Amino acid sequence: MTRSSEPQLHRVRDVFDDWAARGRAEGMETSHAPFVRQVFDQLALAPDAWYLDIGCGNGYTVRWAARAVPQGRAVGIDLSAEMIARARGESKGLSNVEFHEVAFPNHELPRDRFDVILAMEVFYYLPDLAAGLAETWRLLRPGGRFACMVDFYAENEISHSWPSDVGVEMTLLDEAGWRAALERAGFTDVEQRRVRLAPAEASEPWKATEGSLLTLGRRPQEA
């Protein structure tokens, strides 16, 4: 972490601690889960896989993963102590889960270890996007996959007011920009698609029209 990144991290932490204290952790699960579930199911985790959710909130995808990887490990990290407390409280009884309060990309997790890493609505908050993507690459085992999902992107014009609405700086990229960012970090086989909801299921019109942007990349196998 550089000195210049500290104010941004403090602002993001304060926002998410406040949201968790006001019950918005569960609201975020309700809002995000229909998008994330579509991607999670397609990742088809092996029973012995290691899974990581960066910015796990109340840990809902970690609990999904824990049940899908009975011989593996499901890990969640989040900047917010309040979110991590909720994740731990809601995950009691699952022996293959762990949660850590982490100001990513600072962490003490094992590198070259995770089969799948997922991040929903996280990476545009990072003070240094390139450093975060590079560290994600290092956390993956060779052949492992990273699913980066964002609702704040250039083509989704309704989202452009969010930095001022929330009071936090965010990195705004278009689809091509997210693809290029992953490729610069060393990811290969990069794929993109919009994850949308059926109009009858969408609480806001953009969730059916623009949707959540998925950028999926792979750490290449070692030669």
N, C-alpha and C positions, 0 to 999 in steps of 0.2 A: 504494500500500500504506500503510495506517495502522500506527502503532506497535502497536496492539492486535492486528493480524492477524499480526504476525511470529512469535509463539510457535506459532500454529496451523500456519503454513506450514512452520516448522522441524520440527514433529512429523510432519507429513505427508511431508515430504522424507525424514526419517530412516527412516520406515516403509518407503517405497518403495525407497530405496537399499538397505536391509537385505534386502527381498524380492528385489530384483534380484540382489544378491550371493549369495543362497541358491538361485538358480535358479527363483524363483517368477514371473519375467517370462514364461517359457514356460508355466508352469502357468496363469497368468492368461489367456494366449492360448487355451489348450485349453479353459478353463472358459467364457470369454466369447464366443469366436468363433462357436459355433453359434447364439447369439442375435443377435449383431451381423450375421452374414452374411445373415440373413433381411431385416434392415432395409436393409443396404447394397445388396443386389441390387434392392430396390424403389426406391431413390433414382435408379437409372438415370442415372449420370453421363454427360454428353456428352463426346466425345473431347477437347474443348478446355476442359473445366471445371477450375476450381481447387477443391481439396478440402483441408480442415483437420480433423485429429483433435486435440482438446484432451484431454490426458492420454493420449498415444499408447502408453505402455508400450514394448514392444519393436518397435512400428511396424507390426504386422501389417496393420491396415486401410490404412495409408499405402501399403504394398506392393500391396495389392489395388487401391487407387485409381490408383497409378502405371501399372499395366497397363491400366486402364480409360480413362485420359486421356492418350494418347500425345502429344497436342498441348497438354496442360494442365500443371498442377502439383499435386503431392501433398505436403502439409506436415504434419509432426507436431510437437507441442510437449508437454513434460512437465516437471514440477518436479524430477524426479529425474535427476541427472547419470548415475547408473548405468543407468537405463532408456534414456536418450538414447544412451549409448555402445553399448548392445546394439542399439538400433534402427539406428544407423549401420552397425554391423558386419554386420547381417543384410540390409542394403539395398544393399550394394555392387553396382555394375553397373547400377543404375537411375538414369538421368541426370536424371529429372524429379522427384526427391524432395529434400526438405531437412528437417532436424530441428533444433530449437532447445530449449535448456534455458531454460524460462520459468516464472516464478512468476505465472501468469495470475491477474488480468487485466492485469498488466504485460507489455508485449511491444513489439516493433518491427515487427510485421507490417503489411502494407498494409490499410487500412480500405476498405470498399465494394468488396471484391475477390473474396470467396469465394462460389462457387455452392452449396456444401454444406459444412456443419460438423457433425461428429459428436462426441459425448462419451459414453463408456461408463463408468459408475461413477466420476464425477468431481465433479459440481457440488455434491453434498451435503458435500464436504470444504471448499468455498470459505468463507473467513471472512465474506465479504459476497456472498451469493447474488445479490442484486439488481444489484450492480455487475458481477458476472461475466456475468449474462444481458444487461445493457445493452451491455457491451463485445462480446459475441458478436453482438448485433444490428448493431453498427457495423461489424464485420468482414465481414458478408455484403454482397453486392451487392443492390440492390433486386430482389426476386423470389427471392432465395436462401433456402435452407431449413436449419433447424437440427434435428437429431435428438438429443434428450437421452434417454439410457437410464439407469435406475437400478434396482438390486436392493434397495436400502435405502429402503423406503417404508412408510407406516403399515399398509397392508393386508397386507403381507408380514411377519407377526408373527415368523417365525423370524429375521428380520434385526435385530430390536430390540436384541439383545445386542451387536451388532457394535462400537459405540463403546467399550464397556468391554472387549470382547475384544481390540480393536486398540490401545486407549489413545489414541484420537483423537476429538475432538468431530465430530459429524456433524449436519446439518440434516435432521430427520425431517418429511416432508410426506406427506399422503395424495394420491391421484390428483387430487382437485379442487385441492389446494394447488399441485401442479406446474403444472396448467393455468393457474391464476390468476397464478402467478409469471411464466410466459412472456407472458401477455397484458398484465400490468403493464409488462413490458419493451418492449412494442410489437409483439410477434409477433401475426400474424393467421392465420386458417385453421388454428387449433390443433386437432390431432387426437391422440387417445390410444388405445392398445391395449396389451394384455399380449402379450408375445412369449414363447411357451412351447415346450418340447421335448416330443417324444413320450415317454411314460413309460419305454419301453425304452431311450431315449437319455439320460435324466436321471440324473445321478450323485447327486442329492439330490431327495427328493419335491417340494419347493417349486418346483423348476425346471419341473415338469410341471403343477403346480396353480396357483400364483401367477404364476410367470414373472417376466420382466424388464419393467418399466414403460417404455414408449416414449411420450414427449411430443414431437410434431413440430409445428414452427411455421415460419412464413414471414415474412421481412421484406417488407412491402408494396411494390409498385411505386410509384415516385414519381409524384405527380400531374402 
